[in-house]
Amino acid sequence: MGNRGSEGLVQPKAHRPEAWSPGSVRGAGPLARHSRLATASVDEFCGQASKLLTAHRIRRADAVDASPFRGQVRAVQIADLQLIYLEQGVNVQVDIRDPIDYYDLMLAVSGTNELVSDRGESTQITRLHGALLSPRRRAQMRMDATYRQLHVRIERHALERRLEDLIGPVSSSPVIFDLPVDLESPRLATWMSSLRLLLSDLDQDNGMTAHPLAAASWQDLLITGLLLAQPSNFTAALHDCDPPKAHRRLLREALDYCEQRVAEPVTVGEIARHVGASVRSLQRAFQDDLGISPTNYLQSLRLARVRQDLLTADSSSPDSVTEVALRWGFVHLSRFAAAYRRRYGEAPSDTRSRARERN
């Protein structure tokens, strides 16, 4: 079992960092520098939480409890992720009124939350177990007075784009994760270590996460880790995927397609659709193996075909340089001539003249 920090989230066995960043007030919980609201009003708290997540109804679970409501809302945006911290200080009943259109990972900083989804699934959110609500789901929750919660909101389009990067095009059906999240499993313990590091950086004055490029990297790390660590309807596809083998297949099929369509006005998007990959995955495969983009590869193929025709032409050949270039898919003749000269060190007309003299 992993160790636990002072604020409750699971630590991996090998290392026990501070629960939150040194700059935050001990016991204040995560995102101490990112406060949005501190209120004694249930309605005000509910309104702010609903803006950050989805429409909620919040009411006291114990009608005779006279304890003051102590609402805290903190939030920060990281690319297409949001981290949202909430606490209320009293026992509450929460109803998610509308099906959500994002992924909501719920973690307990302290206390307990009893959750029941609209599909009849139930789970308890504690320091050792979270819950992951997928799109088109609703839930009811009963939170005790000590419950302090951290939500990791992931936009559906961001998660699906990352999944496509990993395994290629997917169906229009959403990724549906298992609701219970076992934070003691090895992969999720590692994932939690990454989240803790992010939270620590966010509570620094000039943390790296403030840079947009770093934010995008954090997003990819957390989404990829969640896809690999938390069971879903795409788990088998993710774990059966052999990246090197898939990479080679993708490139081989793309090269074959380019050879077959070299004279046609083929776009990178068409090549990607043919091989069943995203444009970004296709571009990465070309760059990794060939050191050039698909567009530049196609241009090289066409230039080679033009040069072959020019070199084999004899004095009786009726085709002009322009006709040969058009035959192999070049439309902008000035760009063609410049590209040909860069590639072969001479003008295409010079190649043709030399070939006719020789042949």
C-alpha angles and dihedrals in degrees: 000000000000123000121257127228124222092268094051109246113131120266125205114251097245098055138028112193125182112290092240136001119299089242095061124086110262109252093016092103129223127329093028089156094052105063118161101172144003112186146154090210118099091199094051091047091048092050094052094044091049091054091054097042121008137296110309135181113210126186137160112271093209113051093194095050107111095185112132117257109244107190121188124181124183127168143168133184121226111182103294094346129088126196112204127185121196136176133165109180096223137069108275141180114218127193121192097215102193131039108264122240097205139049117272118195108191120201130181117230086182139340131029137288123192108208129190119183126214087253091063095255116139133195139163119236111214138144089284101039132047134181130233116204114198129207118290091029132118130189147187120223137191113201126190122227094260094051114122114177139201118200122198105200114197120186113235095231091054094051093045092048090053091048090052090051089055103043107008129249116356135195123270091254112106124247106261114202126200108264100229115070117202104209091187094065111108097244095046091046087057090047090052090053088057091049091050091052089051092049090050091052091049091057092056122096094238105014122172091245089073089075112087093224091054091048091056091050092051090050093053092046095051096042094046091048093050092049091052098040106040118064115244142152087277098050094102093050091049096049096040090054114107102199098198092046093045089047093054093046092050093050094045093051091046092051091049091050092050090051092051095047101033094124094047128085093256119175128209089244091057092051091049092050091049094054094039099244139116118261089245092053091048093050091048092051092052093045095047096048105026104022093231139083123259089251092055091045091055091049091051091052092051094046090052092052092048091050092048091053092046093049094050095046117111133196092275095055109114096199118108124210088257092054092049092049092049091048090059096049104268111139102165102063097188090054090046092053092049093048091048092052092049091050101043105020095239140070117267089240089058090053091051094048093049092048093051091051091051097042 
